[in-house]
Amino acid sequence: MNRNFKTILAVGMTAVLVACGSSKSAAEPQPASGSADDSQVAGESIDPQRVANRNVAFDQYFVEIKPDAAPAKPDDKGFIRRWTIIEPINKPNSGNTVFTDSYIQTELTKEYFPGQFSADINSLPKAGDQVIVESEAPRAGGRGGFGGRGAAQAAPAAPATIKDTLTWHSVDSKLFNIKLIRFATGLTNGQKRYGLIFNAFTVINCEQDMVVRLAAGSNASSIWWVNGEKVLTLQADRRMVADDGMSKRVTLKKGKNLVRAAVINGPGMSDMCMRFYEEDGTTVVKNITITNK
């Protein structure tokens, strides 16, 4: 009798649990069918550009240009959109708290290849030029090397360093901000995303001497140079905000002027923007053009 009662009780409890599970499934919104790249999430339409880490086509953000491309102008708000950027250098960090001023000064001024910080405009690389760079090997695990402890322990140990052949690309950005993470993922089929250092330059051609201030924003930290002089550092973990930092007064001489930028990101997004301000507080939109040499 006691054994039969236990059997009946067990069957009853199972039926209750199944019924509760079915009721919960019907009540809760279900994720949309299809891959993670679908534009429908839980029945809601999502703009693909707003979904974090989505692999978006390179040409949705950039137009690659040739070394002899006609000069460009700042956009109507003064932002400089033409840059020559080398494919990113590995610098795996498991977090962004390391981006102190001393860390940034050390890591973003480290020379990975000859001429990296040269102020000689006549020796600038052109689109398609390549260099061999030795850097830290990406770390094993999820999110581009920033996965959980279990994933890292299960993966085989990576070598301490790795050699990459990196190529320079001259681009016009379709946005006021240069989406460095899209530059990285687009050129590496998503293999490079986080834990990277970006190096870029642009040439500002002035019709006359101009006293200006360089205003920039970056995600995360960055250093900016004008004609070989370091003029601005943005340290710490930060989101990209236009005019987040502003340099001291800088003289852009008549003729060609070289602007360099170095940006580092950890496990997160990365982009940058830059423009110049005149002494009266207006943005520079006239009397300059932008080239890649």
Secondary structure, 3 states (H helix, E strand, C coil): CHHHHHHHHHHHHHHHHHHHHHHHHHHCCCCCCCCCCCCEECCEECCHHHCCCCCCCHHHCEEECCCCCCCECCCCCCCCCEEEEEEEEECCCCCCCCCCHHHHHHHCCCCCCCCCCCCCHHHCCCCCCEEEEEEECCCCCHHHHCCCHHHHHHCCCCCCEEEEEEEEEEEEECCCCECHHHHHHHHHCCCCCCCEEEEEEEEEEECCCEEEEEEEEEECEEEEEECCEEEEEECCCCCCCCCCEEEEEEEECCEEEEEEEEEEECCCCCEEEEEEEECCCCECCCCEEEECC
